[in-house]
Amino acid sequence: MKTFEYARPSTVAEAVALLEQHGPDAELLAGGTDLVIEMRNAWKVPKVVIDLKRIDELRPAIRENGQWISISSTTVMTDIAEDARIQKYFPALVESAVVVGSVQIRARATLAGNICNGSPAADTAPPLLIYRAVVAIAGPAGRHKIPIDDFIVGPGKVALGRGELVTGIELPIPRQPIGAAYTRLTRRRGTDLASITLCCSVEEGGVARIAYGSVGPRAVLVEDSSGVLADPGAPDERKSEILDEVFADASPSLRSMRASPDYRRAMLRVLGARALQTAIDRFGDAS
Ligand SMILES: Cc1cc2nc3c(=O)[nH]c(=O)nc-3n(C[C@H](O)[C@H](O)[C@H](O)COP(=O)(O)OP(=O)(O)OC[C@H]3O[C@@H](n4cnc5c(N)ncnc54)[C@H](O)[C@@H]3O)c2cc1C
């Protein structure tokens, strides 16, 4: 690993100033589970590493204000999976957090880092899309929030400008019953990145939403308002036709060592139908 400067700011303003000063020569360090590996492999060679863990405002915290749950940017997967409010309102996010890496990785890996790294295979991206998460950003021009769907751009790319960092991720508490389920496909049990990530929800009015990743440059969200996917009694052939449309945007890599494009496309349909059924069942329980 190349030598680098290590900075440990104590306020968001200091971190923003450092980021703005060093631009692409700087990298933020949260849990380091992506960054350290990327630096060791010389995929990233920052001159300055800015550690976020001593910034009081960003310390691990999950807060509820009656309408939103906000998750600070140094909150790790273990804390998210164990939080009773996340379990109650966002069970599919818990299902994604508990499959990230291993016990050791989950104790270090942050939710914000999982999204900011920009991996198309990030496990938490589909549930965050399904639950309409919003990303809170601080930068030289002040603070703003953007929907997760606009924040995720492509491989290694998120909507952060020079000097900007994520302070937290916010989730609107569902006001209506919602059934949601997360699932993924890996080559083996245990620690592995996913060949497919997929989350489904069924909501009031027959709306079904499906978000899927690891089969293209970024996780995508598709909404079906026809009522067919959400209808437990709809004919399988009709559901199958709509699922074909839902997965039309999948463009799995030809060069991936994890799974062939044909296998991924076939398994998308299988996982989609299964997760949809679970979401329908959970919606029935919640209504
Ligand atoms: C063995 C192993 C297994 C893994 N398995 C999985 C898996 O199954 N599923 C999965 O999705 N991931 C997996 N990962 C990847 C990784 O654990 C996650 O992506 C993790 O959530 C990243 O969070 P972090 O806090 O460690 O980020 P870091 O490594 O600290 O940072 C990652 C990137 O995000 C940027 N960043 C971090 N925080 C912020 C912020 N607040 N604002 C702006 N930019 C920021 C950093 O600059 C860096 O570029 C695995 C990693 C390892 C090493």
The ligand as a MOL file (V3000), in Angstrom:
LIG
                    3D

  0  0  0     0  0            999 V3000
M  V30 BEGIN CTAB
M  V30 COUNTS 53 58 0 0 0
M  V30 BEGIN ATOM
M  V30 1 C -14.9100 -9.9990 2.9560 0
M  V30 2 C -15.9180 -8.9750 2.5010 0
M  V30 3 C -17.2140 -9.3780 2.2430 0
M  V30 4 C -18.1450 -8.4510 1.7940 0
M  V30 5 N -19.4110 -8.8860 1.5410 0
M  V30 6 C -20.3330 -8.0040 1.1150 0
M  V30 7 C -21.6670 -8.4460 0.8460 0
M  V30 8 O -22.0190 -9.6270 1.0000 0
M  V30 9 N -22.5520 -7.5170 0.3870 0
M  V30 10 C -22.2150 -6.1970 0.2130 0
M  V30 11 O -23.0770 -5.4190 -0.1870 0
M  V30 12 N -20.9670 -5.7600 0.4820 0
M  V30 13 C -20.0230 -6.6250 0.9240 0
M  V30 14 N -18.7540 -6.1870 1.1850 0
M  V30 15 C -18.4400 -4.7770 0.9390 0
M  V30 16 C -18.4790 -3.8420 2.1590 0
M  V30 17 O -18.4140 -4.5280 3.3800 0
M  V30 18 C -19.6560 -2.8970 2.1360 0
M  V30 19 O -19.7740 -2.2030 0.9220 0
M  V30 20 C -19.6020 -1.8800 3.3170 0
M  V30 21 O -20.9260 -1.5880 3.6480 0
M  V30 22 C -18.8300 -0.5930 3.0460 0
M  V30 23 O -18.9270 0.2450 4.1940 0
M  V30 24 P -17.6180 0.7730 4.9540 0
M  V30 25 O -18.1000 1.5830 6.1060 0
M  V30 26 O -16.6630 -0.3030 5.2470 0
M  V30 27 O -17.0420 1.7270 3.7920 0
M  V30 28 P -15.5550 2.2120 3.5250 0
M  V30 29 O -14.7310 1.0880 3.0280 0
M  V30 30 O -15.0280 2.9790 4.7000 0
M  V30 31 O -15.8460 3.2320 2.3260 0
M  V30 32 C -16.3010 2.7470 1.0830 0
M  V30 33 C -16.3790 3.9120 0.0850 0
M  V30 34 O -17.4330 4.7920 0.4280 0
M  V30 35 C -16.9290 6.0940 0.6930 0
M  V30 36 N -17.6470 6.5770 1.8630 0
M  V30 37 C -17.7900 5.9390 3.0570 0
M  V30 38 N -18.5800 6.6630 3.8700 0
M  V30 39 C -18.9310 7.7700 3.1850 0
M  V30 40 C -19.7290 8.9210 3.4980 0
M  V30 41 N -20.3130 9.0580 4.6930 0
M  V30 42 N -19.8790 9.8540 2.5560 0
M  V30 43 C -19.3240 9.7290 1.3300 0
M  V30 44 N -18.5360 8.6830 0.9830 0
M  V30 45 C -18.3440 7.7260 1.9020 0
M  V30 46 C -15.4440 5.9300 0.9560 0
M  V30 47 O -14.7080 7.0790 0.5950 0
M  V30 48 C -15.1100 4.7590 0.0750 0
M  V30 49 O -14.8710 5.1850 -1.2480 0
M  V30 50 C -17.7870 -7.0870 1.6370 0
M  V30 51 C -16.4760 -6.6780 1.9310 0
M  V30 52 C -15.5610 -7.6090 2.3640 0
M  V30 53 C -14.1610 -7.1550 2.6660 0
M  V30 END ATOM
M  V30 BEGIN BOND
M  V30 1 1 1 2
M  V30 2 1 2 3
M  V30 3 2 2 52
M  V30 4 2 3 4
M  V30 5 1 4 5
M  V30 6 1 4 50
M  V30 7 2 5 6
M  V30 8 1 6 7
M  V30 9 1 6 13
M  V30 10 2 7 8
M  V30 11 1 7 9
M  V30 12 1 9 10
M  V30 13 2 10 11
M  V30 14 1 10 12
M  V30 15 2 12 13
M  V30 16 1 13 14
M  V30 17 1 14 15
M  V30 18 1 14 50
M  V30 19 1 15 16
M  V30 20 1 16 17
M  V30 21 1 16 18
M  V30 22 1 18 19
M  V30 23 1 18 20
M  V30 24 1 20 21
M  V30 25 1 20 22
M  V30 26 1 22 23
M  V30 27 1 23 24
M  V30 28 2 24 25
M  V30 29 1 24 26
M  V30 30 1 24 27
M  V30 31 1 27 28
M  V30 32 2 28 29
M  V30 33 1 28 30
M  V30 34 1 28 31
M  V30 35 1 31 32
M  V30 36 1 32 33
M  V30 37 1 33 34
M  V30 38 1 33 48
M  V30 39 1 34 35
M  V30 40 1 35 36
M  V30 41 1 35 46
M  V30 42 1 36 37
M  V30 43 1 36 45
M  V30 44 2 37 38
M  V30 45 1 38 39
M  V30 46 1 39 40
M  V30 47 2 39 45
M  V30 48 1 40 41
M  V30 49 2 40 42
M  V30 50 1 42 43
M  V30 51 2 43 44
M  V30 52 1 44 45
M  V30 53 1 46 47
M  V30 54 1 46 48
M  V30 55 1 48 49
M  V30 56 2 50 51
M  V30 57 1 51 52
M  V30 58 1 52 53
M  V30 END BOND
M  V30 END CTAB
M  END
